[in-house]
């Protein structure tokens, strides 16, 4: 049993999987009603990618994304403080 074979001219199974994942991400982004839902969809897509990535690449991407999200969160919280200070 050599496993499931593909037909000539069709993409490999991992390519099909990636196409499905991208389509699912696009669908979730289109149907997201809030900023949080959009971020959650992108994070879920990233988490799936990290499961299959080379460990060195996964570590690099994780560090980069965590740093970016932390900085973005700080900006979001700071904008709230500025809005509250202007209303006082």
N, CA, C and O atoms as a Maestro MAE file, in Angstrom:
{
 s_m_m2io_version
 :::
 2.0.0
}

f_m_ct {
 s_m_title
 :::
 protein
 m_atom[352] {
  # First column is atom index #
  i_m_mmod_type
  r_m_x_coord
  r_m_y_coord
  r_m_z_coord
  i_m_residue_number
  s_m_chain_name
  s_m_pdb_residue_name
  s_m_pdb_atom_name
  i_m_atomic_number
  :::
  1 25 0.831 -1.171 0.000 1 A "UNK " " N  " 7
  2 3 0.000 0.000 0.000 1 A "UNK " " CA " 6
  3 2 0.888 1.251 0.000 1 A "UNK " " C  " 6
  4 15 1.500 1.607 1.007 1 A "UNK " " O  " 8
  5 25 0.931 1.873 -1.119 2 A "UNK " " N  " 7
  6 3 1.777 3.064 -1.250 2 A "UNK " " CA " 6
  7 2 1.051 4.329 -0.829 2 A "UNK " " C  " 6
  8 15 1.668 5.393 -0.773 2 A "UNK " " O  " 8
  9 25 -0.206 4.252 -0.539 3 A "UNK " " N  " 7
  10 3 -0.943 5.446 -0.131 3 A "UNK " " CA " 6
  11 2 -1.765 6.013 -1.268 3 A "UNK " " C  " 6
  12 15 -1.832 5.451 -2.361 3 A "UNK " " O  " 8
  13 25 -2.377 7.124 -0.985 4 A "UNK " " N  " 7
  14 3 -3.261 7.776 -1.955 4 A "UNK " " CA " 6
  15 2 -2.438 8.425 -3.057 4 A "UNK " " C  " 6
  16 15 -1.525 9.200 -2.774 4 A "UNK " " O  " 8
  17 25 -2.743 8.125 -4.277 5 A "UNK " " N  " 7
  18 3 -2.016 8.698 -5.407 5 A "UNK " " CA " 6
  19 2 -2.817 9.843 -6.019 5 A "UNK " " C  " 6
  20 15 -4.044 9.885 -5.925 5 A "UNK " " O  " 8
  21 25 -2.115 10.745 -6.632 6 A "UNK " " N  " 7
  22 3 -2.790 11.857 -7.299 6 A "UNK " " CA " 6
  23 2 -2.822 11.604 -8.797 6 A "UNK " " C  " 6
  24 15 -2.009 10.851 -9.333 6 A "UNK " " O  " 8
  25 25 -3.742 12.222 -9.438 7 A "UNK " " N  " 7
  26 3 -3.835 12.109 -10.896 7 A "UNK " " CA " 6
  27 2 -2.880 13.096 -11.549 7 A "UNK " " C  " 6
  28 15 -2.536 14.123 -10.964 7 A "UNK " " O  " 8
  29 25 -2.466 12.782 -12.736 8 A "UNK " " N  " 7
  30 3 -1.552 13.662 -13.465 8 A "UNK " " CA " 6
  31 2 -2.207 15.029 -13.648 8 A "UNK " " C  " 6
  32 15 -3.393 15.125 -13.963 8 A "UNK " " O  " 8
  33 25 -1.428 16.067 -13.448 9 A "UNK " " N  " 7
  34 3 -1.912 17.419 -13.640 9 A "UNK " " CA " 6
  35 2 -2.599 18.035 -12.435 9 A "UNK " " C  " 6
  36 15 -2.922 19.223 -12.450 9 A "UNK " " O  " 8
  37 25 -2.825 17.254 -11.400 10 A "UNK " " N  " 7
  38 3 -3.470 17.784 -10.192 10 A "UNK " " CA " 6
  39 2 -2.394 18.177 -9.189 10 A "UNK " " C  " 6
  40 15 -1.315 17.585 -9.166 10 A "UNK " " O  " 8
  41 25 -2.687 19.176 -8.361 11 A "UNK " " N  " 7
  42 3 -1.689 19.569 -7.355 11 A "UNK " " CA " 6
  43 2 -1.493 18.484 -6.302 11 A "UNK " " C  " 6
  44 15 -2.368 17.648 -6.076 11 A "UNK " " O  " 8
  45 25 -0.344 18.515 -5.674 12 A "UNK " " N  " 7
  46 3 -0.064 17.583 -4.596 12 A "UNK " " CA " 6
  47 2 -1.031 17.825 -3.441 12 A "UNK " " C  " 6
  48 15 -1.608 18.905 -3.320 12 A "UNK " " O  " 8
  49 25 -1.203 16.820 -2.602 13 A "UNK " " N  " 7
  50 3 -2.145 16.935 -1.493 13 A "UNK " " CA " 6
  51 2 -1.803 18.088 -0.561 13 A "UNK " " C  " 6
  52 15 -2.705 18.776 -0.081 13 A "UNK " " O  " 8
  53 25 -0.502 18.316 -0.290 14 A "UNK " " N  " 7
  54 3 -0.150 19.428 0.595 14 A "UNK " " CA " 6
  55 2 -0.453 20.770 -0.052 14 A "UNK " " C  " 6
  56 15 -0.770 21.733 0.645 14 A "UNK " " O  " 8
  57 25 -0.361 20.848 -1.373 15 A "UNK " " N  " 7
  58 3 -0.736 22.084 -2.072 15 A "UNK " " CA " 6
  59 2 -2.245 22.294 -1.997 15 A "UNK " " C  " 6
  60 15 -2.711 23.418 -1.809 15 A "UNK " " O  " 8
  61 25 -3.003 21.217 -2.143 16 A "UNK " " N  " 7
  62 3 -4.457 21.314 -2.023 16 A "UNK " " CA " 6
  63 2 -4.839 21.752 -0.615 16 A "UNK " " C  " 6
  64 15 -5.742 22.570 -0.440 16 A "UNK " " O  " 8
  65 25 -4.165 21.220 0.373 17 A "UNK " " N  " 7
  66 3 -4.433 21.562 1.764 17 A "UNK " " CA " 6
  67 2 -4.173 23.050 1.993 17 A "UNK " " C  " 6
  68 15 -4.981 23.731 2.625 17 A "UNK " " O  " 8
  69 25 -3.061 23.551 1.488 18 A "UNK " " N  " 7
  70 3 -2.735 24.973 1.633 18 A "UNK " " CA " 6
  71 2 -3.784 25.840 0.945 18 A "UNK " " C  " 6
  72 15 -4.179 26.873 1.485 18 A "UNK " " O  " 8
  73 25 -4.236 25.437 -0.228 19 A "UNK " " N  " 7
  74 3 -5.274 26.192 -0.932 19 A "UNK " " CA " 6
  75 2 -6.570 26.222 -0.133 19 A "UNK " " C  " 6
  76 15 -7.239 27.254 -0.059 19 A "UNK " " O  " 8
  77 25 -6.922 25.086 0.465 20 A "UNK " " N  " 7
  78 3 -8.137 25.043 1.306 20 A "UNK " " CA " 6
  79 2 -7.993 25.943 2.519 20 A "UNK " " C  " 6
  80 15 -8.933 26.643 2.894 20 A "UNK " " O  " 8
  81 25 -6.830 25.926 3.128 21 A "UNK " " N  " 7
  82 3 -6.606 26.765 4.311 21 A "UNK " " CA " 6
  83 2 -6.682 28.242 3.964 21 A "UNK " " C  " 6
  84 15 -7.266 29.027 4.711 21 A "UNK " " O  " 8
  85 25 -6.096 28.627 2.834 22 A "UNK " " N  " 7
  86 3 -6.177 30.023 2.410 22 A "UNK " " CA " 6
  87 2 -7.617 30.426 2.090 22 A "UNK " " C  " 6
  88 15 -8.042 31.536 2.409 22 A "UNK " " O  " 8
  89 25 -8.357 29.526 1.464 23 A "UNK " " N  " 7
  90 3 -9.765 29.806 1.156 23 A "UNK " " CA " 6
  91 2 -10.562 29.950 2.439 23 A "UNK " " C  " 6
  92 15 -11.416 30.831 2.540 23 A "UNK " " O  " 8
  93 25 -10.299 29.103 3.415 24 A "UNK " " N  " 7
  94 3 -10.985 29.180 4.707 24 A "UNK " " CA " 6
  95 2 -10.652 30.491 5.415 24 A "UNK " " C  " 6
  96 15 -11.531 31.120 6.004 24 A "UNK " " O  " 8
  97 25 -9.385 30.903 5.359 25 A "UNK " " N  " 7
  98 3 -8.991 32.175 5.959 25 A "UNK " " CA " 6
  99 2 -9.719 33.328 5.284 25 A "UNK " " C  " 6
  100 15 -10.254 34.204 5.964 25 A "UNK " " O  " 8
  101 25 -9.747 33.341 3.962 26 A "UNK " " N  " 7
  102 3 -10.432 34.405 3.234 26 A "UNK " " CA " 6
  103 2 -11.912 34.455 3.606 26 A "UNK " " C  " 6
  104 15 -12.481 35.533 3.780 26 A "UNK " " O  " 8
  105 25 -12.525 33.287 3.724 27 A "UNK " " N  " 7
  106 3 -13.939 33.222 4.105 27 A "UNK " " CA " 6
  107 2 -14.151 33.782 5.509 27 A "UNK " " C  " 6
  108 15 -15.069 34.570 5.736 27 A "UNK " " O  " 8
  109 25 -13.305 33.378 6.442 28 A "UNK " " N  " 7
  110 3 -13.453 33.867 7.818 28 A "UNK " " CA " 6
  111 2 -13.213 35.363 7.901 28 A "UNK " " C  " 6
  112 15 -13.895 36.053 8.659 28 A "UNK " " O  " 8
  113 25 -12.255 35.882 7.136 29 A "UNK " " N  " 7
  114 3 -12.006 37.315 7.142 29 A "UNK " " CA " 6
  115 2 -13.180 38.079 6.541 29 A "UNK " " C  " 6
  116 15 -13.525 39.163 7.010 29 A "UNK " " O  " 8
  117 25 -13.794 37.515 5.502 30 A "UNK " " N  " 7
  118 3 -14.949 38.156 4.873 30 A "UNK " " CA " 6
  119 2 -16.163 38.198 5.792 30 A "UNK " " C  " 6
  120 15 -16.932 39.159 5.766 30 A "UNK " " O  " 8
  121 25 -16.336 37.163 6.601 31 A "UNK " " N  " 7
  122 3 -17.524 37.084 7.451 31 A "UNK " " CA " 6
  123 2 -17.304 37.657 8.850 31 A "UNK " " C  " 6
  124 15 -18.249 37.760 9.632 31 A "UNK " " O  " 8
  125 25 -16.067 38.029 9.169 32 A "UNK " " N  " 7
  126 3 -15.779 38.589 10.491 32 A "UNK " " CA " 6
  127 2 -16.522 39.906 10.663 32 A "UNK " " C  " 6
  128 15 -16.532 40.752 9.768 32 A "UNK " " O  " 8
  129 25 -17.139 40.063 11.820 33 A "UNK " " N  " 7
  130 3 -17.906 41.276 12.100 33 A "UNK " " CA " 6
  131 2 -17.128 42.265 12.951 33 A "UNK " " C  " 6
  132 15 -17.451 43.453 12.970 33 A "UNK " " O  " 8
  133 25 -16.116 41.794 13.649 34 A "UNK " " N  " 7
  134 3 -15.360 42.675 14.539 34 A "UNK " " CA " 6
  135 2 -13.869 42.565 14.244 34 A "UNK " " C  " 6
  136 15 -13.407 41.648 13.564 34 A "UNK " " O  " 8
  137 25 -13.144 43.526 14.776 35 A "UNK " " N  " 7
  138 3 -11.682 43.494 14.638 35 A "UNK " " CA " 6
  139 2 -11.121 42.247 15.305 35 A "UNK " " C  " 6
  140 15 -10.201 41.611 14.790 35 A "UNK " " O  " 8
  141 25 -11.686 41.909 16.453 36 A "UNK " " N  " 7
  142 3 -11.209 40.736 17.190 36 A "UNK " " CA " 6
  143 2 -11.410 39.451 16.396 36 A "UNK " " C  " 6
  144 15 -10.555 38.566 16.431 36 A "UNK " " O  " 8
  145 25 -12.517 39.335 15.689 37 A "UNK " " N  " 7
  146 3 -12.766 38.138 14.875 37 A "UNK " " CA " 6
  147 2 -11.766 38.041 13.727 37 A "UNK " " C  " 6
  148 15 -11.333 36.944 13.374 37 A "UNK " " O  " 8
  149 25 -11.396 39.181 13.143 38 A "UNK " " N  " 7
  150 3 -10.397 39.173 12.066 38 A "UNK " " CA " 6
  151 2 -9.037 38.729 12.588 38 A "UNK " " C  " 6
  152 15 -8.347 37.929 11.956 38 A "UNK " " O  " 8
  153 25 -8.659 39.262 13.757 39 A "UNK " " N  " 7
  154 3 -7.377 38.880 14.350 39 A "UNK " " CA " 6
  155 2 -7.385 37.399 14.712 39 A "UNK " " C  " 6
  156 15 -6.396 36.699 14.491 39 A "UNK " " O  " 8
  157 25 -8.497 36.920 15.268 40 A "UNK " " N  " 7
  158 3 -8.594 35.507 15.646 40 A "UNK " " CA " 6
  159 2 -8.459 34.606 14.419 40 A "UNK " " C  " 6
  160 15 -7.802 33.568 14.487 40 A "UNK " " O  " 8
  161 25 -9.069 34.990 13.309 41 A "UNK " " N  " 7
  162 3 -8.972 34.187 12.083 41 A "UNK " " CA " 6
  163 2 -7.521 34.116 11.605 41 A "UNK " " C  " 6
  164 15 -7.031 33.045 11.245 41 A "UNK " " O  " 8
  165 25 -6.842 35.254 11.603 42 A "UNK " " N  " 7
  166 3 -5.445 35.273 11.163 42 A "UNK " " CA " 6
  167 2 -4.562 34.470 12.123 42 A "UNK " " C  " 6
  168 15 -3.649 33.770 11.685 42 A "UNK " " O  " 8
  169 25 -4.827 34.569 13.417 43 A "UNK " " N  " 7
  170 3 -4.045 33.815 14.403 43 A "UNK " " CA " 6
  171 2 -4.264 32.310 14.258 43 A "UNK " " C  " 6
  172 15 -3.323 31.529 14.390 43 A "UNK " " O  " 8
  173 25 -5.500 31.907 13.989 44 A "UNK " " N  " 7
  174 3 -5.773 30.483 13.780 44 A "UNK " " CA " 6
  175 2 -5.021 29.966 12.556 44 A "UNK " " C  " 6
  176 15 -4.474 28.863 12.571 44 A "UNK " " O  " 8
  177 25 -5.002 30.772 11.499 45 A "UNK " " N  " 7
  178 3 -4.267 30.391 10.291 45 A "UNK " " CA " 6
  179 2 -2.777 30.255 10.606 45 A "UNK " " C  " 6
  180 15 -2.129 29.298 10.182 45 A "UNK " " O  " 8
  181 25 -2.247 31.212 11.348 46 A "UNK " " N  " 7
  182 3 -0.831 31.169 11.725 46 A "UNK " " CA " 6
  183 2 -0.528 29.954 12.588 46 A "UNK " " C  " 6
  184 15 0.476 29.276 12.374 46 A "UNK " " O  " 8
  185 25 -1.388 29.673 13.563 47 A "UNK " " N  " 7
  186 3 -1.165 28.506 14.425 47 A "UNK " " CA " 6
  187 2 -1.102 27.225 13.613 47 A "UNK " " C  " 6
  188 15 -0.277 26.353 13.887 47 A "UNK " " O  " 8
  189 25 -1.968 27.106 12.615 48 A "UNK " " N  " 7
  190 3 -1.925 25.932 11.751 48 A "UNK " " CA " 6
  191 2 -0.615 25.843 10.989 48 A "UNK " " C  " 6
  192 15 -0.048 24.761 10.837 48 A "UNK " " O  " 8
  193 25 -0.141 26.981 10.514 49 A "UNK " " N  " 7
  194 3 1.125 27.000 9.796 49 A "UNK " " CA " 6
  195 2 2.306 26.649 10.675 49 A "UNK " " C  " 6
  196 15 3.235 25.967 10.243 49 A "UNK " " O  " 8
  197 25 2.267 27.122 11.917 50 A "UNK " " N  " 7
  198 3 3.375 26.847 12.834 50 A "UNK " " CA " 6
  199 2 3.479 25.365 13.171 50 A "UNK " " C  " 6
  200 15 4.572 24.865 13.438 50 A "UNK " " O  " 8
  201 25 2.356 24.662 13.159 51 A "UNK " " N  " 7
  202 3 2.380 23.222 13.445 51 A "UNK " " CA " 6
  203 2 3.195 22.460 12.406 51 A "UNK " " C  " 6
  204 15 3.805 21.436 12.714 51 A "UNK " " O  " 8
  205 25 3.201 22.962 11.181 52 A "UNK " " N  " 7
  206 3 3.837 22.244 10.075 52 A "UNK " " CA " 6
  207 2 5.173 22.850 9.656 52 A "UNK " " C  " 6
  208 15 5.852 22.315 8.780 52 A "UNK " " O  " 8
  209 25 5.547 23.955 10.277 53 A "UNK " " N  " 7
  210 3 6.774 24.648 9.871 53 A "UNK " " CA " 6
  211 2 8.009 23.977 10.459 53 A "UNK " " C  " 6
  212 15 7.943 23.271 11.466 53 A "UNK " " O  " 8
  213 25 9.119 24.214 9.808 54 A "UNK " " N  " 7
  214 3 10.416 23.814 10.338 54 A "UNK " " CA " 6
  215 2 10.578 24.485 11.707 54 A "UNK " " C  " 6
  216 15 10.242 25.661 11.846 54 A "UNK " " O  " 8
  217 25 11.081 23.777 12.715 55 A "UNK " " N  " 7
  218 3 11.188 24.349 14.065 55 A "UNK " " CA " 6
  219 2 11.959 25.669 14.138 55 A "UNK " " C  " 6
  220 15 11.596 26.554 14.912 55 A "UNK " " O  " 8
  221 25 13.001 25.803 13.354 56 A "UNK " " N  " 7
  222 3 13.781 27.050 13.367 56 A "UNK " " CA " 6
  223 2 12.952 28.196 12.795 56 A "UNK " " C  " 6
  224 15 12.951 29.301 13.338 56 A "UNK " " O  " 8
  225 25 12.256 27.933 11.711 57 A "UNK " " N  " 7
  226 3 11.389 28.940 11.098 57 A "UNK " " CA " 6
  227 2 10.239 29.278 12.043 57 A "UNK " " C  " 6
  228 15 9.892 30.447 12.210 57 A "UNK " " O  " 8
  229 25 9.653 28.262 12.657 58 A "UNK " " N  " 7
  230 3 8.547 28.483 13.587 58 A "UNK " " CA " 6
  231 2 8.988 29.370 14.752 58 A "UNK " " C  " 6
  232 15 8.242 30.259 15.165 58 A "UNK " " O  " 8
  233 25 10.172 29.143 15.278 59 A "UNK " " N  " 7
  234 3 10.676 29.969 16.384 59 A "UNK " " CA " 6
  235 2 10.861 31.418 15.946 59 A "UNK " " C  " 6
  236 15 10.493 32.344 16.669 59 A "UNK " " O  " 8
  237 25 11.432 31.608 14.762 60 A "UNK " " N  " 7
  238 3 11.653 32.963 14.252 60 A "UNK " " CA " 6
  239 2 10.317 33.680 14.038 60 A "UNK " " C  " 6
  240 15 10.153 34.827 14.453 60 A "UNK " " O  " 8
  241 25 9.377 33.013 13.398 61 A "UNK " " N  " 7
  242 3 8.064 33.608 13.128 61 A "UNK " " CA " 6
  243 2 7.341 33.909 14.440 61 A "UNK " " C  " 6
  244 15 6.727 34.966 14.583 61 A "UNK " " O  " 8
  245 25 7.413 32.993 15.383 62 A "UNK " " N  " 7
  246 3 6.750 33.187 16.677 62 A "UNK " " CA " 6
  247 2 7.289 34.423 17.382 62 A "UNK " " C  " 6
  248 15 6.515 35.244 17.873 62 A "UNK " " O  " 8
  249 25 8.604 34.560 17.434 63 A "UNK " " N  " 7
  250 3 9.207 35.729 18.072 63 A "UNK " " CA " 6
  251 2 8.765 37.016 17.390 63 A "UNK " " C  " 6
  252 15 8.412 37.991 18.053 63 A "UNK " " O  " 8
  253 25 8.785 37.012 16.079 64 A "UNK " " N  " 7
  254 3 8.398 38.190 15.302 64 A "UNK " " CA " 6
  255 2 6.935 38.567 15.548 64 A "UNK " " C  " 6
  256 15 6.622 39.737 15.765 64 A "UNK " " O  " 8
  257 25 6.051 37.584 15.513 65 A "UNK " " N  " 7
  258 3 4.620 37.841 15.663 65 A "UNK " " CA " 6
  259 2 4.285 38.264 17.093 65 A "UNK " " C  " 6
  260 15 3.494 39.186 17.295 65 A "UNK " " O  " 8
  261 25 4.872 37.608 18.073 66 A "UNK " " N  " 7
  262 3 4.613 37.973 19.472 66 A "UNK " " CA " 6
  263 2 5.062 39.408 19.732 66 A "UNK " " C  " 6
  264 15 4.343 40.175 20.373 66 A "UNK " " O  " 8
  265 25 6.228 39.770 19.246 67 A "UNK " " N  " 7
  266 3 6.711 41.145 19.420 67 A "UNK " " CA " 6
  267 2 5.760 42.141 18.756 67 A "UNK " " C  " 6
  268 15 5.431 43.174 19.339 67 A "UNK " " O  " 8
  269 25 5.322 41.829 17.537 68 A "UNK " " N  " 7
  270 3 4.431 42.734 16.817 68 A "UNK " " CA " 6
  271 2 3.077 42.858 17.524 68 A "UNK " " C  " 6
  272 15 2.562 43.962 17.696 68 A "UNK " " O  " 8
  273 25 2.506 41.725 17.928 69 A "UNK " " N  " 7
  274 3 1.195 41.761 18.583 69 A "UNK " " CA " 6
  275 2 1.255 42.480 19.926 69 A "UNK " " C  " 6
  276 15 0.318 43.187 20.296 69 A "UNK " " O  " 8
  277 25 2.338 42.304 20.644 70 A "UNK " " N  " 7
  278 3 2.495 43.004 21.919 70 A "UNK " " CA " 6
  279 2 2.544 44.512 21.696 70 A "UNK " " C  " 6
  280 15 1.886 45.269 22.409 70 A "UNK " " O  " 8
  281 25 3.315 44.946 20.716 71 A "UNK " " N  " 7
  282 3 3.405 46.374 20.403 71 A "UNK " " CA " 6
  283 2 2.053 46.908 19.916 71 A "UNK " " C  " 6
  284 15 1.656 48.016 20.277 71 A "UNK " " O  " 8
  285 25 1.353 46.125 19.101 72 A "UNK " " N  " 7
  286 3 0.041 46.555 18.606 72 A "UNK " " CA " 6
  287 2 -0.957 46.663 19.754 72 A "UNK " " C  " 6
  288 15 -1.765 47.591 19.789 72 A "UNK " " O  " 8
  289 25 -0.904 45.727 20.686 73 A "UNK " " N  " 7
  290 3 -1.779 45.793 21.854 73 A "UNK " " CA " 6
  291 2 -1.504 47.031 22.686 73 A "UNK " " C  " 6
  292 15 -2.434 47.679 23.167 73 A "UNK " " O  " 8
  293 25 -0.235 47.360 22.858 74 A "UNK " " N  " 7
  294 3 0.117 48.571 23.600 74 A "UNK " " CA " 6
  295 2 -0.436 49.811 22.905 74 A "UNK " " C  " 6
  296 15 -0.937 50.717 23.570 74 A "UNK " " O  " 8
  297 25 -0.352 49.862 21.574 75 A "UNK " " N  " 7
  298 3 -0.913 50.999 20.831 75 A "UNK " " CA " 6
  299 2 -2.418 51.081 21.008 75 A "UNK " " C  " 6
  300 15 -2.970 52.170 21.169 75 A "UNK " " O  " 8
  301 25 -3.085 49.932 20.980 76 A "UNK " " N  " 7
  302 3 -4.541 49.917 21.140 76 A "UNK " " CA " 6
  303 2 -4.936 50.422 22.525 76 A "UNK " " C  " 6
  304 15 -5.851 51.237 22.650 76 A "UNK " " O  " 8
  305 25 -4.252 49.942 23.564 77 A "UNK " " N  " 7
  306 3 -4.554 50.405 24.919 77 A "UNK " " CA " 6
  307 2 -4.219 51.886 25.084 77 A "UNK " " C  " 6
  308 15 -4.947 52.616 25.756 77 A "UNK " " O  " 8
  309 25 -3.115 52.332 24.470 78 A "UNK " " N  " 7
  310 3 -2.723 53.748 24.572 78 A "UNK " " CA " 6
  311 2 -3.760 54.640 23.893 78 A "UNK " " C  " 6
  312 15 -4.021 55.745 24.367 78 A "UNK " " O  " 8
  313 25 -4.345 54.188 22.810 79 A "UNK " " N  " 7
  314 3 -5.354 55.007 22.128 79 A "UNK " " CA " 6
  315 2 -6.580 55.177 23.010 79 A "UNK " " C  " 6
  316 15 -7.236 56.218 22.969 79 A "UNK " " O  " 8
  317 25 -6.889 54.180 23.794 80 A "UNK " " N  " 7
  318 3 -8.019 54.260 24.727 80 A "UNK " " CA " 6
  319 2 -7.740 55.295 25.816 80 A "UNK " " C  " 6
  320 15 -8.616 56.080 26.179 80 A "UNK " " O  " 8
  321 25 -6.503 55.287 26.334 81 A "UNK " " N  " 7
  322 3 -6.133 56.250 27.375 81 A "UNK " " CA " 6
  323 2 -6.188 57.676 26.840 81 A "UNK " " C  " 6
  324 15 -6.660 58.578 27.531 81 A "UNK " " O  " 8
  325 25 -5.707 57.887 25.612 82 A "UNK " " N  " 7
  326 3 -5.715 59.218 25.017 82 A "UNK " " CA " 6
  327 2 -7.153 59.707 24.819 82 A "UNK " " C  " 6
  328 15 -7.453 60.880 25.047 82 A "UNK " " O  " 8
  329 25 -8.031 58.810 24.397 83 A "UNK " " N  " 7
  330 3 -9.433 59.160 24.184 83 A "UNK " " CA " 6
  331 2 -10.071 59.544 25.514 83 A "UNK " " C  " 6
  332 15 -10.800 60.532 25.593 83 A "UNK " " O  " 8
  333 25 -9.798 58.766 26.557 84 A "UNK " " N  " 7
  334 3 -10.349 59.049 27.876 84 A "UNK " " CA " 6
  335 2 -9.811 60.348 28.457 84 A "UNK " " C  " 6
  336 15 -10.550 61.070 29.125 84 A "UNK " " O  " 8
  337 25 -8.543 60.661 28.219 85 A "UNK " " N  " 7
  338 3 -7.933 61.882 28.721 85 A "UNK " " CA " 6
  339 2 -8.510 63.105 28.008 85 A "UNK " " C  " 6
  340 15 -8.679 64.155 28.629 85 A "UNK " " O  " 8
  341 25 -8.813 62.984 26.714 86 A "UNK " " N  " 7
  342 3 -9.372 64.099 25.959 86 A "UNK " " CA " 6
  343 2 -10.808 64.384 26.385 86 A "UNK " " C  " 6
  344 15 -11.256 65.525 26.278 86 A "UNK " " O  " 8
  345 25 -11.528 63.398 26.857 87 A "UNK " " N  " 7
  346 3 -12.919 63.580 27.256 87 A "UNK " " CA " 6
  347 2 -13.027 64.248 28.625 87 A "UNK " " C  " 6
  348 15 -14.070 64.810 28.960 87 A "UNK " " O  " 8
  349 25 -11.960 64.190 29.412 88 A "UNK " " N  " 7
  350 3 -12.011 64.742 30.774 88 A "UNK " " CA " 6
  351 2 -11.945 66.227 30.811 88 A "UNK " " C  " 6
  352 15 -11.978 66.820 31.890 88 A "UNK " " O  " 8
  :::
 }
 m_bond[351] {
  # First column is bond index #
  i_m_from
  i_m_to
  i_m_order
  :::
  1 1 2 1
  2 2 3 1
  3 3 4 2
  4 3 5 1
  5 5 6 1
  6 6 7 1
  7 7 8 2
  8 7 9 1
  9 9 10 1
  10 10 11 1
  11 11 12 2
  12 11 13 1
  13 13 14 1
  14 14 15 1
  15 15 16 2
  16 15 17 1
  17 17 18 1
  18 18 19 1
  19 19 20 2
  20 19 21 1
  21 21 22 1
  22 22 23 1
  23 23 24 2
  24 23 25 1
  25 25 26 1
  26 26 27 1
  27 27 28 2
  28 27 29 1
  29 29 30 1
  30 30 31 1
  31 31 32 2
  32 31 33 1
  33 33 34 1
  34 34 35 1
  35 35 36 2
  36 35 37 1
  37 37 38 1
  38 38 39 1
  39 39 40 2
  40 39 41 1
  41 41 42 1
  42 42 43 1
  43 43 44 2
  44 43 45 1
  45 45 46 1
  46 46 47 1
  47 47 48 2
  48 47 49 1
  49 49 50 1
  50 50 51 1
  51 51 52 2
  52 51 53 1
  53 53 54 1
  54 54 55 1
  55 55 56 2
  56 55 57 1
  57 57 58 1
  58 58 59 1
  59 59 60 2
  60 59 61 1
  61 61 62 1
  62 62 63 1
  63 63 64 2
  64 63 65 1
  65 65 66 1
  66 66 67 1
  67 67 68 2
  68 67 69 1
  69 69 70 1
  70 70 71 1
  71 71 72 2
  72 71 73 1
  73 73 74 1
  74 74 75 1
  75 75 76 2
  76 75 77 1
  77 77 78 1
  78 78 79 1
  79 79 80 2
  80 79 81 1
  81 81 82 1
  82 82 83 1
  83 83 84 2
  84 83 85 1
  85 85 86 1
  86 86 87 1
  87 87 88 2
  88 87 89 1
  89 89 90 1
  90 90 91 1
  91 91 92 2
  92 91 93 1
  93 93 94 1
  94 94 95 1
  95 95 96 2
  96 95 97 1
  97 97 98 1
  98 98 99 1
  99 99 100 2
  100 99 101 1
  101 101 102 1
  102 102 103 1
  103 103 104 2
  104 103 105 1
  105 105 106 1
  106 106 107 1
  107 107 108 2
  108 107 109 1
  109 109 110 1
  110 110 111 1
  111 111 112 2
  112 111 113 1
  113 113 114 1
  114 114 115 1
  115 115 116 2
  116 115 117 1
  117 117 118 1
  118 118 119 1
  119 119 120 2
  120 119 121 1
  121 121 122 1
  122 122 123 1
  123 123 124 2
  124 123 125 1
  125 125 126 1
  126 126 127 1
  127 127 128 2
  128 127 129 1
  129 129 130 1
  130 130 131 1
  131 131 132 2
  132 131 133 1
  133 133 134 1
  134 134 135 1
  135 135 136 2
  136 135 137 1
  137 137 138 1
  138 138 139 1
  139 139 140 2
  140 139 141 1
  141 141 142 1
  142 142 143 1
  143 143 144 2
  144 143 145 1
  145 145 146 1
  146 146 147 1
  147 147 148 2
  148 147 149 1
  149 149 150 1
  150 150 151 1
  151 151 152 2
  152 151 153 1
  153 153 154 1
  154 154 155 1
  155 155 156 2
  156 155 157 1
  157 157 158 1
  158 158 159 1
  159 159 160 2
  160 159 161 1
  161 161 162 1
  162 162 163 1
  163 163 164 2
  164 163 165 1
  165 165 166 1
  166 166 167 1
  167 167 168 2
  168 167 169 1
  169 169 170 1
  170 170 171 1
  171 171 172 2
  172 171 173 1
  173 173 174 1
  174 174 175 1
  175 175 176 2
  176 175 177 1
  177 177 178 1
  178 178 179 1
  179 179 180 2
  180 179 181 1
  181 181 182 1
  182 182 183 1
  183 183 184 2
  184 183 185 1
  185 185 186 1
  186 186 187 1
  187 187 188 2
  188 187 189 1
  189 189 190 1
  190 190 191 1
  191 191 192 2
  192 191 193 1
  193 193 194 1
  194 194 195 1
  195 195 196 2
  196 195 197 1
  197 197 198 1
  198 198 199 1
  199 199 200 2
  200 199 201 1
  201 201 202 1
  202 202 203 1
  203 203 204 2
  204 203 205 1
  205 205 206 1
  206 206 207 1
  207 207 208 2
  208 207 209 1
  209 209 210 1
  210 210 211 1
  211 211 212 2
  212 211 213 1
  213 213 214 1
  214 214 215 1
  215 215 216 2
  216 215 217 1
  217 217 218 1
  218 218 219 1
  219 219 220 2
  220 219 221 1
  221 221 222 1
  222 222 223 1
  223 223 224 2
  224 223 225 1
  225 225 226 1
  226 226 227 1
  227 227 228 2
  228 227 229 1
  229 229 230 1
  230 230 231 1
  231 231 232 2
  232 231 233 1
  233 233 234 1
  234 234 235 1
  235 235 236 2
  236 235 237 1
  237 237 238 1
  238 238 239 1
  239 239 240 2
  240 239 241 1
  241 241 242 1
  242 242 243 1
  243 243 244 2
  244 243 245 1
  245 245 246 1
  246 246 247 1
  247 247 248 2
  248 247 249 1
  249 249 250 1
  250 250 251 1
  251 251 252 2
  252 251 253 1
  253 253 254 1
  254 254 255 1
  255 255 256 2
  256 255 257 1
  257 257 258 1
  258 258 259 1
  259 259 260 2
  260 259 261 1
  261 261 262 1
  262 262 263 1
  263 263 264 2
  264 263 265 1
  265 265 266 1
  266 266 267 1
  267 267 268 2
  268 267 269 1
  269 269 270 1
  270 270 271 1
  271 271 272 2
  272 271 273 1
  273 273 274 1
  274 274 275 1
  275 275 276 2
  276 275 277 1
  277 277 278 1
  278 278 279 1
  279 279 280 2
  280 279 281 1
  281 281 282 1
  282 282 283 1
  283 283 284 2
  284 283 285 1
  285 285 286 1
  286 286 287 1
  287 287 288 2
  288 287 289 1
  289 289 290 1
  290 290 291 1
  291 291 292 2
  292 291 293 1
  293 293 294 1
  294 294 295 1
  295 295 296 2
  296 295 297 1
  297 297 298 1
  298 298 299 1
  299 299 300 2
  300 299 301 1
  301 301 302 1
  302 302 303 1
  303 303 304 2
  304 303 305 1
  305 305 306 1
  306 306 307 1
  307 307 308 2
  308 307 309 1
  309 309 310 1
  310 310 311 1
  311 311 312 2
  312 311 313 1
  313 313 314 1
  314 314 315 1
  315 315 316 2
  316 315 317 1
  317 317 318 1
  318 318 319 1
  319 319 320 2
  320 319 321 1
  321 321 322 1
  322 322 323 1
  323 323 324 2
  324 323 325 1
  325 325 326 1
  326 326 327 1
  327 327 328 2
  328 327 329 1
  329 329 330 1
  330 330 331 1
  331 331 332 2
  332 331 333 1
  333 333 334 1
  334 334 335 1
  335 335 336 2
  336 335 337 1
  337 337 338 1
  338 338 339 1
  339 339 340 2
  340 339 341 1
  341 341 342 1
  342 342 343 1
  343 343 344 2
  344 343 345 1
  345 345 346 1
  346 346 347 1
  347 347 348 2
  348 347 349 1
  349 349 350 1
  350 350 351 1
  351 351 352 2
  :::
 }
}
